[in-house]
């Protein structure tokens, strides 16, 4: 099925960001107030093509999960991620973009 192959984009930048921040799929689901499911989170990480709405839901969940890990003094300098930072098939994705939150990431 060639149509199915074109919908599979491989492991996404989301996976690397989650690893760098120490966020698990379960934490991503727990951080979401929008009823994100474990299945949706797994599909997002593994690169199954998502709708724009679901990409934005995952993005908000990641931002909430990261904010929960930051202390009060760091939260003001956190730059929220956009879906174009998390998914390599999103419009305007730039693979060479530098993460604005690099200094806040755990070492």
C-alpha positions in Angstrom: 0.0 0.0 0.0 1.9 3.0 -1.2 -0.6 5.4 0.4 0.2 4.0 3.9 3.9 4.4 3.4 3.5 8.1 2.5 1.7 8.6 5.8 4.6 7.1 7.8 7.3 9.7 8.4 9.6 7.8 10.7 10.7 8.9 14.2 9.9 12.6 14.7 11.9 15.4 16.3 9.3 15.1 19.1 10.9 11.9 20.2 14.3 13.6 20.6 12.8 16.5 22.5 10.9 14.2 24.8 14.2 12.3 25.5 16.1 15.5 26.2 13.4 16.8 28.6 12.9 13.4 30.2 9.3 13.3 29.3 7.7 9.8 28.7 4.7 9.0 26.6 2.7 8.5 29.8 3.8 12.0 31.1 2.8 13.5 27.8 -0.7 12.0 28.1 -1.0 13.0 31.8 0.0 16.6 31.1 -2.7 17.0 28.4 -6.0 18.5 29.6 -7.4 17.6 26.2 -7.8 13.8 26.5 -4.7 12.9 24.5 -4.5 9.1 24.4 -1.5 6.8 24.7 -2.2 5.6 21.2 -2.2 9.2 19.8 1.1 9.9 21.7 2.7 6.8 20.3 1.6 7.6 16.7 3.0 11.1 17.1 6.4 9.9 18.3 6.6 7.1 15.7 5.8 9.4 12.8 2.4 8.4 11.7 0.9 11.4 9.9 -1.4 13.3 12.2 -4.0 16.0 11.5 -3.0 19.6 12.3 -5.5 19.5 15.2 -3.8 16.5 16.7 -0.3 17.9 16.1 -1.3 21.0 18.0 -2.8 18.9 20.8 0.4 17.0 21.2 2.4 20.2 21.1 0.4 21.7 23.9 0.8 18.6 25.9 4.6 18.7 25.5 4.7 22.3 26.5 2.6 21.6 29.6 4.8 18.5 30.5 8.0 20.6 30.1 6.6 23.5 32.1 5.8 21.1 35.0 9.5 20.1 35.1 10.8 23.6 35.2 11.1 25.6 38.5 9.4 28.9 38.9 12.5 31.0 37.9 12.9 29.1 34.6 9.3 29.2 33.4 9.5 32.9 32.4 12.3 32.2 29.9 10.7 29.0 28.4 9.8 29.5 24.7 6.7 27.3 23.9 7.3 24.8 21.1 5.2 25.0 17.9 4.1 21.9 15.9 6.6 22.8 13.2 9.4 22.1 15.8 8.0 18.7 16.6 7.0 17.2 13.3 9.3 16.9 10.2 6.3 16.9 7.9 4.7 20.0 9.3 4.6 23.1 7.2 7.6 25.4 7.7 9.6 22.7 9.6 13.3 23.7 9.7 15.6 20.7 10.5 18.5 23.2 11.1 16.5 25.3 13.6 18.2 25.8 17.0 16.2 24.9 20.1 15.5 28.2 22.0 15.2 26.2 25.2 18.6 24.5 25.0 19.9 26.3 28.1 16.9 25.2 30.2 17.2 21.5 29.3 18.4 19.1 32.0 22.1 18.1 31.6 
